[in-house]
Amino acid sequence: MQESQQTLENEQPSYWTSVGVAGLIFGIIAFAIGLVAAYAIINAEPTGGFSFTSLIGLLGCLVAAFGGMLATWHYANEYNAPITLGQGALIGLLTGICITIVTIILGQLWQLIDPDMMQQMIDASVANLEAMDMPEEQKQQFIDSTVEGMRKQGSIIYQLWTGVLAYGILNLLTGMIGAKIFGKKEADSTI
Amino acid sequence: MRSYQTPLYFLILVLALFVVLTALGGGLFNQSEPWQFEWQHQIFSGLCHQMPERSFWINGQPMAVCSRCLGIYTGFLAGWLLLPALSFFEFKEPSPVKKVLVGIVLINLLDIVGNLLGFWQNTLVSRLVLGWLMGWTPVLLFSGDFFKSKLKSKKDHHARITTDVGK
């Protein structure tokens, strides 16, 4: 009995193709949205407010959380294999990690194309803060912490842990939902 | 009531709780740094526009997500907490729930587009409610996967028990 279960587990197709496909697609989408938003900030007039480009943000909202669902859909269709909820969650988590890695790699590559982007974003944010109506001392303090915050944002380790937490957890949930929606009937018996 | 896959249920519960607490932002913990650079805002920066005028505020700071996203996360958490109770309404087929879910996603999209085109003006609360429905509905898909009610009686079971007693 145990042997046959072991054999079944061994026969289960690998998740990695589905994880890689969904991770790559949603990683590129998440990176593109981030890039458009970054250049929108750079090119925006300093108004002294926090209102960034709304349309891009609204359309991009939550998009990257659906990688897990795409991965489970791909897995279920490609291999016609049953998926348990736990497997769906795992596929989603791995997809979230993959999205984070793709986003970071593309971000590093973009620095070769436009090495000044981060500095331009810092300058645009500082210009925006300088247009704010607040006491000079408080403004300076705000500018210092903003510059420090943006530099911290640029570090790979920081991007990795925030990305894995956000994309990892949300894609884990959507992966599980995907397993429930797209998983074959046989999955019910293995739960 | 019987429970199944208990570790997975509690893992999701803890993660959903973490997501909601993070989404509430730094104001909840009285953090002092500029809110855009709080770790809560950083975590959701790729997932939500985080526009302060479209978010609820706590202690003078906007939450880390907009009101619609807050609705999605709190709706999911509320549904997940209620999952044991939902097991009494176990759906034999997930397709009705799928249809409702698709409908709610479409209503949310319609609300976004209608607001962008100026047909109507949605509010923080209307977005929260629509988001809440979008977060809560997928949980219905899992009714019966983690908890099953023992109260269900089937005629064939009664017959079998009666026969056994007779022997």
HADDOCK unambig.tbl for C-alpha pairs under 7 A between the chains (distance, minus, plus):
assign (segid A and resid 30 and name CA) (segid B and resid 46 and name CA) 6.71 0.50 0.50
assign (segid A and resid 34 and name CA) (segid B and resid 46 and name CA) 6.85 0.50 0.50
assign (segid A and resid 51 and name CA) (segid B and resid 51 and name CA) 6.55 0.50 0.50
assign (segid A and resid 57 and name CA) (segid B and resid 48 and name CA) 6.72 0.50 0.50
assign (segid A and resid 57 and name CA) (segid B and resid 49 and name CA) 4.27 0.50 0.50
assign (segid A and resid 58 and name CA) (segid B and resid 49 and name CA) 5.98 0.50 0.50
assign (segid A and resid 61 and name CA) (segid B and resid 47 and name CA) 5.26 0.50 0.50
assign (segid A and resid 61 and name CA) (segid B and resid 48 and name CA) 4.44 0.50 0.50
assign (segid A and resid 61 and name CA) (segid B and resid 49 and name CA) 6.00 0.50 0.50
assign (segid A and resid 62 and name CA) (segid B and resid 47 and name CA) 4.49 0.50 0.50
assign (segid A and resid 62 and name CA) (segid B and resid 48 and name CA) 5.88 0.50 0.50
assign (segid A and resid 63 and name CA) (segid B and resid 47 and name CA) 6.75 0.50 0.50
assign (segid A and resid 64 and name CA) (segid B and resid 47 and name CA) 6.44 0.50 0.50
assign (segid A and resid 149 and name CA) (segid B and resid 37 and name CA) 5.47 0.50 0.50
assign (segid A and resid 162 and name CA) (segid B and resid 42 and name CA) 6.57 0.50 0.50
assign (segid A and resid 162 and name CA) (segid B and resid 43 and name CA) 4.76 0.50 0.50
assign (segid A and resid 163 and name CA) (segid B and resid 43 and name CA) 6.53 0.50 0.50
assign (segid A and resid 165 and name CA) (segid B and resid 43 and name CA) 6.94 0.50 0.50
assign (segid A and resid 166 and name CA) (segid B and resid 43 and name CA) 5.49 0.50 0.50
assign (segid A and resid 166 and name CA) (segid B and resid 44 and name CA) 6.33 0.50 0.50
assign (segid A and resid 169 and name CA) (segid B and resid 15 and name CA) 6.89 0.50 0.50
assign (segid A and resid 177 and name CA) (segid B and resid 138 and name CA) 6.99 0.50 0.50
